[in-house]
Amino acid sequence: MIPGIHVSVNGGLDKALDTLTGLGLPCGQIFTSNQQQWKGRTVKEREIEKYSNRSVTIISHTSYLINLASTSERVVKLSVPALKAELQRIHILGIEWCVLHPGAHLGAGEDEGIRKISSMVRDILQGSSPDTGILYENTAGQGTTLGYTFEQLAELLELTDMPDRTGICFDTCHAFAAGYDLSSEFAVRETMSKFSDTVGIEKIRAFHINDSKGECGSRKDRHASIGEGLIGLAPLRFLASMPEFREIPGIAETPGSDSDRAQDIEKVVNQ
């Protein structure tokens, strides 16, 4: 697994590259715009130039506000252009993948929510640059959020039906909270075998490597620093060492600073 962190963009998107280089990390994840605002930012010329000459792999994470499954017409009308704008920004920056939380159906039902998400993602991708793609992130299953079972992830990919431009970002804390045990080497093998059988191991294009404050099956999305949660360091090290994931980014989204996250991912990947 390739070690990386979710890195701050305070001071500009280009500052994230400086931080990663300074920390000696070959990959990272950024927000290209404020994740809590609908209004997207305009990418600056200096950022475009810096990203065109970068030596590290970058993925982006979409706004937390986006919910294509929402029962609110207003939210959907804001979500669609927000996702289109994210794909345009990553195209400009030369970033291939953006990570998307599938969304919450808010009472409309899981089948209807999955249908809406996949249909809109397909339409949005068809109208965006072909050098960009979307990674559905598995969720903890809080409330009516979708994507917390491997079956739902498989269905999202199947219905979107754009295999070259979609994939999965596998979050270890979310999977654990959703009921997929990762707290031992045996559990990791079993869970990844289930994922392989249900979704396809090759669909994983990135990992979020996080420990979990909540118990397995708690449905609580509460990230813990590596080794300080209920998953533990050893199982995450084993996951990172699996040959199937040798070239896959492993991004720490743990609490604290960029340096704290760098220390966390170094524990996992560089044994």
N, C-alpha and C positions, 0 to 999 in steps of 0.2 A: 504494500500500500504506500502511496506517495503522501508524505506528511504535509499538512497544511492547517490553516486556521481561518475562522471568520475574522477578518481584519478591519479595523476602523478606517473610514475614509475622511476623518476630520482633517480639514485643510485641503481637501481635493482628492479625487479618485487616484491621481498619480502618487499621492503620499502613501497609499496602501502598498504600492510596488516597492517603495523605499523601505517600508517597514518589513515586508517579507524578505527582501534582500538582506537587510540588517540582521534579521533573525535566522538567516540561513535556511529559509523554507522554500521549497520548489513550487508550492501551489498555495492558493488561498481563495476565499469567497468574499464577495463584497455586496453591499447594496449600491446600485448605481444611482439611486434616488432615495429620498427620505421614505422609509418603509411605513411611516404612519401618516403620510399625507397623500391625497389623490393627485395633487399637482406634481408633475414630473419635472426633474431638472434638465437643463440643457448641458450637454457634454461640451467641455471647453477644448479649444484647439491644442493647448499644451497637454491635456489629458489624452487626446487622440494620438498625438505624436509619441508620448511616453508609452502608451499601450501598444503602439505599432512596433516598438523596438524592445518590448519586454522579453525577459528570459524565464519568466515563471508562468505557470498555468493558472488561469483565473476562471472561476464560475461565478455567476451572480445569483442573488436571491431576490425574488419578486416581493412586492409590497404585501404586508400582512393584511391589508384592507381588501385585496382582491377576493371576490367570492362569486364565481360564475354560477354556482348552484343556488344562489340566494332567491328567496321568494319576493324580495323587494326589487321592483323594476328599476328604481333609482340606482341601487347598488350594482345591478348587472350592467346598466348603462354606463356607470363609471368604471366598472371592472374591465370591460372589453377594451376601451381605449388605453387603460393603464397597462394592460398586458401587451397590447400592440406597441406601446411606447417603450416598454422594457425590451422587447425584441429588437426594436430599432436602435436603442442605445447599445445593446451588446453587439449588434452588427457593426455599428460605427467603431466600437472599441476592439473588434476582432475577438470577441468572446463567443464560444460556441453554445454553451448551455446556461439556461437560467432555471432555478429551482422554484417550483410552484406548490404551495399547499393546495390540495384539491378543492377544499371549500366545505361548507356546511349546508345541509339541505333545509334546515330550519323548519322541519315538520312536513315537507313535501314528500318525504320518503327517500330511502337510499337509492332505489332503482331510478327514480326520476332525477335525483341529483346527479348520479353518475352519467345518465344519458345527456343531461344538459351540459355538464362540464366537458365531456368528450366531444360533443358536437361543436361547442364553441371553440375549444382548443384546436380542433381540426380546421375550422374556418379561419381562425386567426393565423395558424401556421401556414395555411395555403396562401394567405395574403401577405406574408412576411418574407424576409430574405431567406433563401434556402441554406445559408451557412449558419443558421441559428436553430436551436431546438429547446424543448421543454422537458424537464425532469420532474415527474410527479413525486412528491415526498410523502412517504408513509407517515401517518399521524398516530397520536396516542388514543384517539377515539373519544375525546371529551365532547360532551353534548351531542350535537348532531353532525360532527365533523366526519368527513368521508375519507377513505383511503387507509383505514386502520387495519383492514384484513388483507392478506395476500390475494384473496379472491377478488376484492374490489380493485386492487392495483392492476391485476391481470385484465379485468374487465375494462378499466379505463384505457389501458394500452390497446386492447383489442378493438374497442369502439372508436377510438381516435384513428386507428388504422394508418398511422404514419410511422412505421418502425424505425426509419432512418433518422427521424427528427424528434423522437420521444424516448424516454427511458425512466429509470427510477433513481432517486436519491434516497438511500437507505439510512434512516436515523436510528441509531441503536437505542437511545432512550425511549423514543416513541414506540419502537417495536416491543420493547420490554414492558412498557406501560400498557400496551394493547394486549398483552398476554403471551407474547412469544419469548420464552426464556432464553437468556443469553448469559446466565450467571455461572456457567462452567464450560469447560471444553466440550463435554458431551452435549450440553444444551446448545452451544453454538453450532455444532455439527448438525444436530437435529433440526434446528430452526432454519439454517441455510439450505438443508436438504428439502425442507417443506417449501421454501421460497423457490428453489430450483424447479421442483415439480409443478408448482402452481403458476409461477410467473416466468421463470427462466433466469438463471444466474447471470447470463450475458446481458440482461436488461439493466443491471446495476451499473451506472456510469459514475456515481460518486457516493461517498459515505459521509454522514455526519456522525462523528465519533464522540459520544457523550455518555457519561455515567448517569444513573437515575436516582433521584431522591425518593421517588415513589416505588411501591412494591410492584412485582410482576402482575399485570392485569388490573392495576389500580386506575387506569385511564387518566392518570395525572401527568401532564407534560411539565416535568420539573427536572431540569438538567442539573447534574452534580459534577464537580471536578473529578477527573479520572482517579479511581481508587478510593473515592470518598462516598460512593453511592452503593447501591445494592446489586449492581452488575459486577463491579470489581475490575482491577487492573489485568489480572491474568487472562480472563476470557476475552477481553478486548485485544490484548496482545496476540492471542491465538487467532482471532478473527483477522487482524491486520497481517498476520503471517501466512494466511491461506494463499496458495499459488494463484488461485483464480483472480485474486484482487491485487496482483503485483503492480499493475499499471493504473490502478484506480485511485483517484484523490480521496484522502481521508481527512475531513475537515473537522477540527475541534471547535465546538460552539459552547464551550464550558464557561462558567462564571469567571469574572475578573478581567484583567487587562489582556492586551495582545501578548505580552510576555508570559502571562499566566497560561494562556491557551497554548503558546508555543511549548512551554514546559510540559503541559499535559500530553500533547501529541507526540512529543519526543519520548515520553515514557512508554507510549503504546507502540510506536513504529521503530524507534532506534533502541533495540534492546541490548 
